[in-house]
Amino acid sequence: MSEDKNNKSKLWGGRFAEATDAFVQRFTASVEFDKRLYKADIEGSVAHATMLEQAGILNTDEKSKIINGLLEIQQDIESGSFNWSIVLEDVHMNIEAALTAKIGDTGKKLHTGRSRNDQVATDIRLYVREEIDHISLLVRALQNGILNLAEQNADTIMPGFTHLQTAQPITFGHHLMAWFEMLQRDYERLQDCRKRVNISPLGSAALAGTSYPIDRELTASLLNFDKPSTNSLDSVSDRDFAIELSGTASLIMMHLSRFSEELVLWTSSQFNFIDLPDRFCTGSSIMPQKKNPDVPELIRGKSGRVFGHLVSLLTLMKSQPLAYNKDNQEDKEPLFDTIDTLKDCLTAYADMVPAIKANKENMQIAATQGFATATDLADYLVKKGMPFRDAHEVVGKAVAFCIKSDRGLDELELGELQNFSDSIADDVSDVLTLEGSVNSRKHIGGTAPAQVKIAIANARALIS
């Protein structure tokens, strides 16, 4: 391409006498990744053209030509027949150039009263808003899967852990409802983030607004934004909403990583609490017995990828003066990859969780180990009038005796237990059983099966 032809192909080339260096052209172009914004770009342009006609800047025929041309370009893009050009730098210039080629000089009027600065800010907000809605549906799908599995296992007893050591008996349903609560906070954060995304920067132009008689309330309404932004400088340079979504995505991925860690542990032969279907696992090239939980392992690993994108976006913005800077071109790849990764991981989990099969007998056996009812015995003594610290010491001595004799607390004879405290009577057997332990915790948020079922019913009502 000659320098003259190169200059003329640039929609901003009037001021330049020298062609853009070929390396610089490739280095600064963003069309290879920002072309995914085409739908938002066209949607924003249709709204802008509609507003320009109502403001008397375009006539009705010009508006119709522009809108029809844009919709034809969208069809071309979606059919795969659109020719993206790196010379035209980005999604905006590619679409505008194609529009002008399609409808003539009328296409050149579309950019009246706006800049690529407010155009891209609008595009990203439209795109992020749609993706938040999609991600929210995936979170809800996963929550529903968790509720179904929890309902099936409301009375399935398993050990609860602190420090990955047996602590107290709980139900598998109760454990799963903890996952639900994490995801509910994630869902609420997504909705809260959406409020700050759903503000229209269109009309802020390059940084100072425009002298044309535009109607920003109209374009905001046409694009289903809650309102227009209130400061043009901030509007074109703000990427807080993208960082906020990345932060929310990081929290979701942190939760999925925690879930994954538990699934990896639970599928191991050392735990053997659950089975995952073969379709979520892989084998070993050398060890024929292996069934590896690759899906949760990979999701656990992908959390680091999303965390890295959050740091990348924070670093990108930390030293930028107002208003728009070319640095902001670097916001899209980490944002896009964050969204893609999060959606894939949520999709995998929404498919995988309902297929989990609990090995109830193994969970029950594991709960009998590690003196899981020791706290129940201490509470029993407190209810008999003993101060808690004294009860704690008594039970600690009983546990030490059990360790020496290789027995559990529930295996001791009544007389043996009474050697540690004469407050212990026949009714102690009620608190030393796993069932008695979990059923006693029947308050709000407790692990009792009846309470778990109430929590599930409340959760269903919340997300319905």
Summary of the structure (lengths in Angstrom):
residues: 464
radius of gyration: 30.8
end to end distance: 59.1
largest distance: 101.8
contacts: 1490
relative contact order: 0.10
helix: 68%
strand: 5%
